[in-house]
Amino acid sequence: MSDEEARAALRTLAEASGDPVAWTLDHAPLDDEAQTVEERQAVAEARDDRARGVQPVPLEDVLAEFAGE
């Protein structure tokens, strides 16, 4: 889903539900900081991995790994 589609979906939900949290999310800026070179490289690497079929690590696995520390 593109950023534009995500904004439209949030706007629709906020208007339909009357939920103040949904409204706040709909009107919040997406990001107020410029991406660093390292962040752009990490995003490109993740997208390349996904294009090659590499599956993301499930959150439960990440949490379990950090719980073991």
C-alpha positions in Angstrom: 0.0 0.0 0.0 1.4 3.3 -1.0 1.6 6.3 1.4 -1.2 8.0 -0.5 -3.4 4.9 -0.2 -2.7 4.6 3.5 -3.7 8.2 4.1 -6.9 7.7 2.1 -7.7 4.6 4.1 -7.1 6.3 7.4 -9.2 9.3 6.3 -12.1 7.0 5.4 -11.9 5.2 8.7 -11.7 8.4 10.6 -14.7 9.9 8.8 -16.7 6.8 9.1 -16.0 6.0 12.8 -15.9 9.5 14.4 -12.9 8.1 16.4 -10.7 10.9 17.6 -7.6 8.6 17.6 -8.3 7.7 13.9 -8.7 11.4 13.2 -5.4 12.3 14.9 -3.6 9.6 13.0 -5.1 10.8 9.7 -4.0 14.3 10.3 -0.6 13.6 11.8 2.5 14.2 9.6 4.0 11.0 8.2 7.5 11.9 9.3 9.1 15.1 10.2 12.7 14.1 9.8 14.6 13.5 6.5 15.9 10.0 5.9 19.6 9.5 6.3 21.7 7.7 3.7 21.9 4.7 6.0 18.1 4.6 6.4 17.6 4.8 2.6 20.1 2.0 2.2 18.4 -0.2 4.8 15.0 0.3 3.2 16.5 -0.5 -0.2 18.1 -3.7 1.2 14.8 -4.8 2.8 12.9 -4.2 -0.4 15.5 -6.2 -2.4 15.2 -9.0 0.1 11.4 -9.1 -0.2 11.7 -9.0 -4.0 13.9 -12.1 -3.8 11.4 -13.8 -1.5 13.2 -13.4 1.8 10.6 -13.5 4.5 10.7 -11.0 7.4 11.5 -12.3 10.9 8.3 -12.6 12.9 8.0 -10.2 15.9 7.6 -13.2 18.2 11.1 -14.4 17.2 12.7 -11.0 17.8 11.0 -10.7 21.2 12.1 -14.2 22.2 15.7 -13.5 21.2 15.8 -10.3 23.3 14.1 -12.0 26.2 16.9 -14.5 26.4 19.5 -11.8 27.0 
